[in-house]
């Protein structure tokens, strides 16, 4: 989705709503109850029709009570209420506690707390076409209540779909692993790939007024159909790397042994005998089995 298309869809913008403290209206409610009680007592104590003020109090006090009661609502911390009037958005109230609005205005409550979401395992082809399985964990929250309520049909379902789409997009940009260690990979560059996934999610979820605070992979592996072959490849490369290290060390040890033998005049070797000693030392140092010592009871060349 292009940035232009995203901006066109984001038609709603959150703005503060004009609401009132519920505690002040609660005081008016208690006053209306007192007026009604006083009016009833005044009518009972009078003979005939009674004073007009008492009659008016008995009639109007219940209407005032009903009017005030219909406007109360409660907001908890990190909770908001979008106020609408006959389908028109009038603003959002984020003040927690007892609140009050005109009874003909509707209230739609929405949580602005952080939400944790763990996706299912998704099969994706990486940059090299290898099938892999990815699952991610994200922490998201609503930052624009108007967009979340009015620009998408169901913002929670929207998050689920966009998370899967973002994982497929980012997973296809990089290889799962690079055995030469030259490229950025999904397995070895978690922070870099996780940061790109967060940017991708924020771009996709901006239309719904949602931001992603944190994200990362919870599962990353080759798909089952190639997992065995890739494991054998990794084992072979590990063996080759170990052999290279072993040979490099053995060559250094042989070189040092020949240099010390020559420097201390322990024995004089011609080129043929030197080559034979090098061969024997390499076999001893690089062999996987323990060597069996041979005691030579004859001359050096027998």
C-alpha positions as CSV (number, residue, x, y, z in Angstrom):
1,X,0.0,0.0,0.0
2,X,1.5,3.3,-1.0
3,X,1.8,6.3,1.4
4,X,-0.7,8.3,-0.8
5,X,-3.3,5.6,-0.4
6,X,-2.7,5.4,3.3
7,X,-3.2,9.2,3.8
8,X,-6.4,9.1,1.8
9,X,-7.9,6.4,4.0
10,X,-6.9,8.3,7.3
11,X,-9.8,10.8,7.2
12,X,-10.5,10.9,10.9
13,X,-8.2,12.6,13.5
14,X,-8.7,12.5,17.2
15,X,-9.5,15.8,19.0
16,X,-10.6,16.6,22.6
17,X,-14.3,16.3,23.3
18,X,-16.3,18.8,25.3
19,X,-17.4,16.9,28.4
20,X,-18.1,17.7,32.1
21,X,-17.0,16.4,35.4
22,X,-19.3,13.8,36.7
23,X,-18.8,14.8,40.3
24,X,-20.3,18.3,39.7
25,X,-23.3,16.7,37.9
26,X,-23.6,14.2,40.8
27,X,-24.1,17.2,43.1
28,X,-26.9,18.5,40.8
29,X,-28.4,15.1,40.9
30,X,-28.5,15.1,44.7
31,X,-30.0,18.6,44.6
32,X,-32.7,17.5,42.3
33,X,-33.5,14.6,44.6
34,X,-33.7,17.0,47.5
35,X,-36.1,19.3,45.6
36,X,-38.3,16.4,44.8
37,X,-38.5,15.2,48.4
38,X,-39.2,18.7,49.6
39,X,-42.0,19.1,47.0
40,X,-43.6,15.9,48.0
41,X,-43.5,16.8,51.7
42,X,-44.9,20.2,50.9
43,X,-47.8,18.7,49.0
44,X,-48.6,16.2,51.7
45,X,-48.7,19.0,54.3
46,X,-51.0,21.2,52.3
47,X,-54.7,20.8,51.8
48,X,-56.3,21.2,48.4
49,X,-54.3,21.6,45.2
50,X,-51.1,22.7,47.0
51,X,-48.7,25.5,46.1
52,X,-47.7,25.8,42.4
53,X,-44.0,25.5,43.2
54,X,-44.5,22.2,45.1
55,X,-46.5,20.8,42.1
56,X,-43.8,22.0,39.7
57,X,-41.1,20.4,41.8
58,X,-42.9,17.0,41.9
59,X,-43.4,17.0,38.1
60,X,-40.1,18.5,37.0
61,X,-37.7,16.8,39.5
62,X,-38.1,13.3,38.0
63,X,-37.4,14.7,34.5
64,X,-34.3,16.4,35.8
65,X,-33.2,13.2,37.5
66,X,-33.6,11.1,34.4
67,X,-31.8,13.7,32.3
68,X,-28.8,13.8,34.6
69,X,-28.6,10.0,35.1
70,X,-28.5,9.4,31.3
71,X,-25.3,11.4,30.9
72,X,-23.0,9.6,33.4
73,X,-20.2,7.3,32.3
74,X,-17.0,6.1,33.9
75,X,-13.4,6.0,32.5
76,X,-10.6,3.9,33.9
77,X,-6.9,4.9,33.6
78,X,-5.7,4.5,30.0
79,X,-9.2,4.3,28.7
80,X,-10.9,6.8,26.3
81,X,-14.4,7.5,25.1
82,X,-15.2,8.7,21.6
83,X,-18.3,11.0,21.7
84,X,-20.6,11.1,18.7
85,X,-23.8,13.1,18.0
86,X,-26.2,11.5,15.5
87,X,-23.3,9.7,13.8
88,X,-21.0,12.8,13.8
89,X,-17.7,12.5,15.7
90,X,-17.4,15.2,18.3
91,X,-14.2,14.3,20.0
92,X,-12.5,12.0,22.5
93,X,-12.5,12.2,26.3
94,X,-9.3,10.8,27.9
95,X,-9.9,12.1,31.5
96,X,-10.4,9.1,33.8
97,X,-13.0,9.1,36.6
98,X,-16.7,9.9,36.7
99,X,-17.6,11.9,33.6
100,X,-20.8,13.4,32.1
101,X,-22.0,14.5,28.6
102,X,-25.4,15.5,27.2
103,X,-27.7,12.4,27.2
104,X,-28.2,12.6,23.4
105,X,-24.5,12.1,22.8
106,X,-23.3,8.5,22.4
107,X,-20.1,7.2,24.0
108,X,-17.9,4.5,22.5
109,X,-15.2,3.3,25.0
110,X,-11.8,2.2,23.7
111,X,-8.7,1.0,25.5
112,X,-5.4,2.8,24.9
113,X,-3.4,0.4,27.0
114,X,-0.5,-1.7,25.6
115,X,-1.5,-5.0,24.0
116,X,0.7,-8.0,23.5
117,X,0.2,-10.1,20.4
118,X,2.0,-13.3,19.3
119,X,1.4,-14.4,15.7
120,X,1.0,-17.9,14.5
121,X,3.8,-19.7,12.7
122,X,3.9,-18.5,9.1
123,X,5.6,-20.3,6.3
124,X,7.6,-17.8,4.2
125,X,10.1,-18.1,1.3
126,X,13.3,-16.2,2.2
127,X,15.3,-14.1,-0.2
128,X,16.9,-17.3,-1.6
129,X,13.7,-19.2,-2.0
130,X,14.1,-21.4,1.0
131,X,10.9,-22.1,2.9
132,X,11.1,-21.0,6.5
133,X,8.8,-20.7,9.5
134,X,8.5,-17.4,11.3
135,X,6.4,-16.2,14.3
136,X,6.6,-12.8,15.9
137,X,5.6,-11.0,19.1
138,X,4.6,-7.3,19.0
139,X,3.5,-4.8,21.6
140,X,1.0,-2.3,20.2
141,X,-1.4,0.4,21.4
142,X,-4.0,2.8,20.1
143,X,-2.8,6.4,19.8
144,X,-5.6,7.9,17.7
145,X,-9.0,6.7,18.9
146,X,-10.9,8.3,16.0
147,X,-8.9,6.4,13.4
148,X,-9.1,3.1,15.3
149,X,-12.9,3.4,15.6
150,X,-14.0,5.1,12.3
151,X,-11.3,4.4,9.7
152,X,-11.2,0.6,10.0
153,X,-14.0,-1.9,10.6
154,X,-12.3,-3.9,13.4
155,X,-9.0,-2.5,14.5
156,X,-8.0,-5.7,16.4
157,X,-8.6,-7.9,13.4
158,X,-6.8,-5.3,11.3
159,X,-3.7,-5.7,13.5
160,X,-3.8,-9.5,13.1
161,X,-3.9,-9.4,9.3
162,X,-1.3,-6.6,9.0
163,X,1.2,-8.4,11.3
164,X,1.0,-11.5,9.0
165,X,1.5,-9.4,5.9
166,X,4.5,-7.5,7.4
167,X,6.2,-10.7,8.5
168,X,5.9,-12.1,5.0
169,X,7.3,-8.9,3.5
170,X,10.3,-8.6,5.8
171,X,11.0,-12.4,5.8
172,X,11.3,-12.3,2.0
173,X,13.8,-9.5,2.0
174,X,16.6,-11.4,3.7
175,X,18.1,-14.9,3.6
176,X,17.6,-17.2,6.6
177,X,21.4,-17.7,7.0
178,X,24.6,-16.8,5.2
179,X,27.3,-19.3,5.5
180,X,30.0,-16.9,4.3
181,X,28.8,-14.3,6.8
182,X,28.7,-11.4,4.3
183,X,24.9,-10.6,4.1
184,X,22.4,-9.5,6.7
185,X,20.4,-12.5,7.7
186,X,17.2,-13.3,9.7
187,X,19.1,-15.6,12.0
188,X,22.1,-13.5,12.9
189,X,20.8,-9.9,12.8
190,X,17.8,-10.0,15.1
191,X,18.0,-6.4,16.1
192,X,18.3,-5.0,12.6
193,X,15.6,-7.2,11.1
194,X,13.3,-6.6,14.1
195,X,13.7,-2.8,13.7
196,X,12.7,-3.1,10.1
197,X,9.7,-5.2,11.0
198,X,8.7,-2.5,13.5
199,X,8.9,0.2,10.8
200,X,6.9,-1.9,8.4
201,X,4.2,-2.5,11.0
202,X,4.0,1.2,11.9
203,X,3.6,2.1,8.3
204,X,0.8,-0.4,7.8
205,X,-1.0,0.3,11.1
206,X,-0.9,4.1,10.9
207,X,-4.2,4.1,9.0
208,X,-5.8,2.6,12.1
209,X,-4.2,5.0,14.6
210,X,-2.1,2.2,16.1
211,X,1.7,2.3,16.9
212,X,4.0,-0.6,17.6
213,X,6.3,-0.1,20.6
214,X,8.2,-3.4,20.4
215,X,8.5,-6.4,18.2
216,X,10.7,-9.4,17.7
217,X,10.8,-13.0,16.4
218,X,9.6,-15.8,18.7
219,X,10.2,-18.6,16.3
220,X,12.6,-18.8,13.3
221,X,13.5,-22.1,11.6
222,X,13.7,-23.8,8.3
223,X,10.5,-25.5,7.2
224,X,10.3,-29.3,7.9
225,X,10.7,-30.3,4.3
226,X,14.3,-28.9,4.1
227,X,15.3,-28.8,7.8
228,X,17.1,-32.1,7.6
229,X,19.1,-31.2,4.5
230,X,20.1,-27.8,6.0
231,X,21.1,-29.4,9.2
232,X,23.5,-31.8,7.3
233,X,24.9,-28.8,5.4
234,X,25.5,-26.9,8.7
235,X,27.2,-30.0,10.2
236,X,29.4,-30.4,7.1
237,X,30.5,-26.8,7.2
238,X,31.2,-27.0,10.9
239,X,33.4,-30.0,10.2
240,X,35.2,-28.2,7.4
241,X,35.8,-25.2,9.7
242,X,37.1,-27.4,12.5
243,X,39.5,-29.1,10.0
244,X,40.8,-25.8,8.7
245,X,41.6,-24.7,12.3
246,X,43.2,-28.0,13.1
247,X,45.4,-28.0,9.9
248,X,46.4,-24.3,10.5
249,X,47.6,-25.2,14.0
250,X,49.3,-28.4,13.0
251,X,51.3,-26.6,10.3
252,X,52.5,-24.0,12.9
253,X,53.5,-26.8,15.3
254,X,55.5,-28.7,12.6
255,X,57.2,-25.5,11.5
256,X,58.2,-24.7,15.1
257,X,59.5,-28.3,15.7
258,X,61.7,-28.2,12.6
259,X,63.0,-24.8,13.4
260,X,64.0,-25.8,17.0
261,X,65.5,-29.1,15.9
262,X,67.7,-27.2,13.4
263,X,68.6,-24.4,15.8
264,X,69.7,-26.8,18.6
265,X,71.5,-29.2,16.2
266,X,69.6,-32.1,17.6
267,X,69.6,-33.9,14.2
268,X,70.5,-33.1,10.7
269,X,67.9,-34.0,8.1
270,X,68.1,-33.9,4.4
271,X,65.1,-32.8,2.3
272,X,63.8,-36.4,2.0
273,X,63.9,-37.1,5.7
274,X,62.5,-33.6,6.5
275,X,59.5,-34.4,4.2
276,X,59.0,-37.7,5.9
277,X,59.1,-36.1,9.3
278,X,56.6,-33.4,8.2
279,X,54.3,-36.1,6.9
280,X,54.5,-38.1,10.1
281,X,53.9,-35.1,12.3
282,X,50.9,-34.0,10.2
283,X,49.4,-37.4,10.5
284,X,49.9,-37.4,14.3
285,X,48.5,-33.9,14.8
286,X,45.6,-34.1,12.4
287,X,44.5,-37.7,12.9
288,X,41.3,-38.5,14.8
289,X,42.7,-41.6,16.5
290,X,45.4,-41.8,19.2
291,X,48.8,-42.4,17.8
292,X,50.7,-45.6,18.6
293,X,54.4,-44.9,19.5
294,X,57.1,-46.9,17.7
295,X,60.5,-47.4,19.4
296,X,63.3,-47.5,16.8
297,X,66.1,-49.8,18.1
298,X,68.1,-49.6,14.9
299,X,69.8,-46.7,13.1
300,X,68.1,-43.5,12.2
301,X,67.4,-44.6,8.7
302,X,66.2,-48.1,9.4
